[in-house]
Structure formats: C-alpha cells, structure tokens
C-alpha cells in the first residue's frame, strides 16, 4: 500500500492463491471420495455413495471455511498503515 496499491488489490493478492488451493483440494477430495465410496459403503446410512446433494455440500462447506481462513489475513494485510510498514522495514 505504501507503493500505491489499493486495498482491493492487496485482498486479491492473498485471497486468490488460497481459493485456488481450495479448488484444487476440493476436486482432489471429491475424486478421492468417489474412489473410496466403494470401500466405505458399509459406513453410509441412508445416503448413496454418489449423493448429488451431500458431496457438493461438503465441498461448499470446505470452500466457505477456506474463504474465511483466507479473508481474515487478507483484511489484516489490507488495513496495515503504510507508514508503519515502511518504518518497520
């Protein structure tokens, strides 16, 4: 921010890599869950292994948690006073 960056750019700088990793993790997790569903059939009660509601809901919950985990540091980084940041360096 001391060099002229906007708060929105700072937020995006932190949020985008976190959400990219979340997307990759969700895709790999859904693929792993689909692969492991045949093994875990005995643990699933009243839910089919490829339930079109449960699997996307799990991915959405994980994505929401990852967004919250990325948004807190992003807000903190965007609210840093540029003069204090320059003095600290």
C-alpha positions in Angstrom: 0.0 0.0 0.0 3.0 2.3 0.6 3.8 1.9 -3.1 0.4 2.9 -4.3 -1.5 -0.4 -4.3 -5.3 -0.3 -3.5 -6.9 -2.3 -0.6 -8.8 -4.4 -3.1 -5.5 -5.5 -4.8 -4.0 -6.5 -1.5 -7.1 -8.5 -0.7 -7.0 -10.2 -4.1 -3.3 -10.9 -3.7 -4.0 -13.0 -0.6 -7.4 -14.4 -1.5 -6.7 -15.8 -5.0 -4.0 -18.3 -4.1 -6.0 -19.5 -1.1 -9.1 -20.1 -3.2 -7.0 -21.7 -6.0 -5.6 -24.2 -3.5 -9.1 -24.7 -2.1 -10.4 -25.5 -5.6 -7.6 -28.0 -6.3 -8.2 -29.6 -2.9 -12.0 -29.9 -3.5 -11.5 -31.5 -6.9 -9.0 -34.0 -5.5 -11.2 -34.6 -2.4 -14.3 -35.3 -4.5 -12.3 -37.6 -6.7 -10.9 -39.4 -3.7 -14.3 -39.7 -2.1 -15.7 -41.1 -5.3 -12.9 -43.6 -5.5 -13.2 -44.6 -1.8 -17.0 -44.8 -1.8 -17.0 -48.4 -2.8 -14.8 -49.2 0.2 -16.9 -47.1 2.6 -20.3 -48.3 1.5 -20.9 -50.1 4.8 -20.5 -46.8 6.7 -23.0 -44.8 4.7 -26.5 -45.0 6.1 -29.5 -43.7 4.1 -27.1 -41.9 1.7 -25.9 -43.2 -1.6 -22.2 -43.0 -2.3 -22.7 -40.5 -5.1 -25.4 -38.4 -3.5 -25.7 -35.3 -5.6 -26.5 -33.2 -2.5 -24.0 -34.4 0.1 -20.8 -34.3 -2.0 -21.2 -30.7 -3.3 -22.4 -29.6 0.1 -19.2 -30.9 1.7 -17.1 -29.1 -1.0 -19.1 -25.9 -0.3 -18.5 -26.1 3.4 -14.8 -26.6 3.0 -14.7 -23.7 0.5 -16.5 -21.4 2.9 -14.1 -22.3 5.7 -11.1 -21.8 3.4 -12.5 -18.4 2.3 -12.9 -17.4 5.9 -9.4 -18.6 6.7 -8.0 -16.5 3.8 -10.2 -13.5 4.3 -9.0 -12.8 7.9 -5.3 -12.4 7.0 -6.3 -10.5 3.8 -8.3 -7.9 5.8 -5.4 -7.6 8.2 -2.9 -7.0 5.4 -5.2 -4.5 3.7 -5.6 -2.5 6.9 -1.9 -2.0 7.6 -0.9 1.6 7.8 1.7 2.3 5.0 3.8 4.5 7.2 4.1 1.8 9.9 5.0 -0.8 7.3 7.8 1.5 5.9 9.1 2.2 9.3 9.2 -1.5 10.2 11.4 -2.3 7.1 
